[in-house]
Amino acid sequence: MADGDFIVLERVEKVFDVRRKTGFLKRERRQVRAVDSISFTVARGEMVGYIGPNGAGKSTTIKMLTGILTPSAGRLRVAGIDPSSERRRLAHRIGVVFGQRTTLWWDLPLIDSYRLAHRMYRIPDARYRENLDRCVELLELGELLEVPVRQLSLGQRMRGDIAAALLHDPEVLYLDEPTIGLDVVSKAKVRGFLRELNSERGTTVLLTTHDLQDIEQLCSRVMVIDHGRLMYDGPLAGLHEAGESERTLVVDLERELPPVRVPSARVVRVEGPRQWLAFPAGQSAAPLVAHLAAEYPLVDLSVREPDIEAVIAKMYAERAVS
Ligand SMILES: Nc1ncnc2c1ncn2[C@@H]1O[C@H](COP(=O)(O)OP(=O)(O)OP(=O)(O)O)[C@@H](O)[C@H]1O
């Protein structure tokens, strides 16, 4: 197996048979094509965003990559292993974190979940100690180890879950919404840790998220899936271009003024001394900020990212007219 082919999907499909009650004694059978002929490869050490609207097929793909679900058609390999036929062997080489669910033991102190993982994965003692120490330090878990999981905040629990997924040194980590519901500080901690994990250990990371900043700060490559199909595979900047998406600069002025005039941005809303300026998402906000600061009495400003749904919707609109 070439290193370039660490994760391989060739025309992978997943079709669910759904039965629905449509009346007294009447049932309708329907097929849902959750993943529809998807092909891609991920190289060892890559960090890739896997994004799309609700119901696009992201979780189904990840479940097939872990062996929880078997593809209806196509070929799938992770580290040369067929996940659904060798799920146990693969389990030693992958780590999984689901932002909305925890794999930790709810009523037990955090450290007990780690001790269980130590035994379950038969991690050599020295390796376990080393990995635990590293995670405790970088994810700031020291004071939390003796705390029952149910008493942890969402951000603390997420950091606890990430550590649990890494104690057995997986070569690939699947993260499903790792920053969902976290505050700015917790998000920064999680992102910083993932960046370091990827650059220092070369861990391959596949990241599902609704937060474009996760992608922007972590991934050089992003794949967009919708209705089970791969719609885009490339750099995030290219996605912004494909969708011609815009970021918004929210500007607070000292007083009410007519709409400001700034090159390559346009005012889309004015409310009292606050103005909203749209500018291309692929462009830096720095020259705009410098221009505004030089020409206008600024009090405050912030940048808002476009949301993924909006970027994808624009991408479709562009395709429809072209
Ligand atoms: N076990 C199942 N049985 C029937 N249909 C399913 C099953 N799991 C998923 N689906 C359907 O497959 C499609 C893809 O779902 P999936 O959970 O993969 O989407 P997703 O991109 O992860 O969405 P979200 O962002 O909402 O988590 C949806 O239409 C969903 O209803």
The ligand as a Gaussian input file, in Angstrom:
#p B3LYP/6-31G(d) Opt

LIG

0 1
 N      -29.766000       3.714000      10.234000
 C      -30.396000       4.433000       9.304000
 N      -31.540000       4.002000       8.753000
 C      -32.172000       4.710000       7.811000
 N      -31.732000       5.894000       7.325000
 C      -30.591000       6.381000       7.834000
 C      -29.847000       5.679000       8.852000
 N      -28.755000       6.408000       9.163000
 C      -28.802000       7.513000       8.380000
 N      -29.886000       7.502000       7.593000
 C      -30.271000       8.520000       6.588000
 O      -29.152000       8.690000       5.705000
 C      -28.971000      10.067000       5.359000
 C      -27.578000      10.521000       5.768000
 O      -27.487000      10.565000       7.186000
 P      -26.128000      10.904000       7.993000
 O      -26.409000      10.709000       9.430000
 O      -24.995000      10.163000       7.390000
 O      -25.981000      12.447000       7.647000
 P      -24.972000      13.527000       8.278000
 O      -24.342000      14.208000       7.101000
 O      -24.074000      12.913000       9.258000
 O      -25.983000      14.531000       8.971000
 P      -25.856000      15.398000      10.349000
 O      -24.974000      16.565000      10.023000
 O      -27.269000      15.806000      10.560000
 O      -25.312000      14.497000      11.398000
 C      -30.113000      10.807000       6.050000
 O      -31.166000      10.941000       5.120000
 C      -30.506000       9.891000       7.195000
 O      -31.844000      10.059000       7.518000

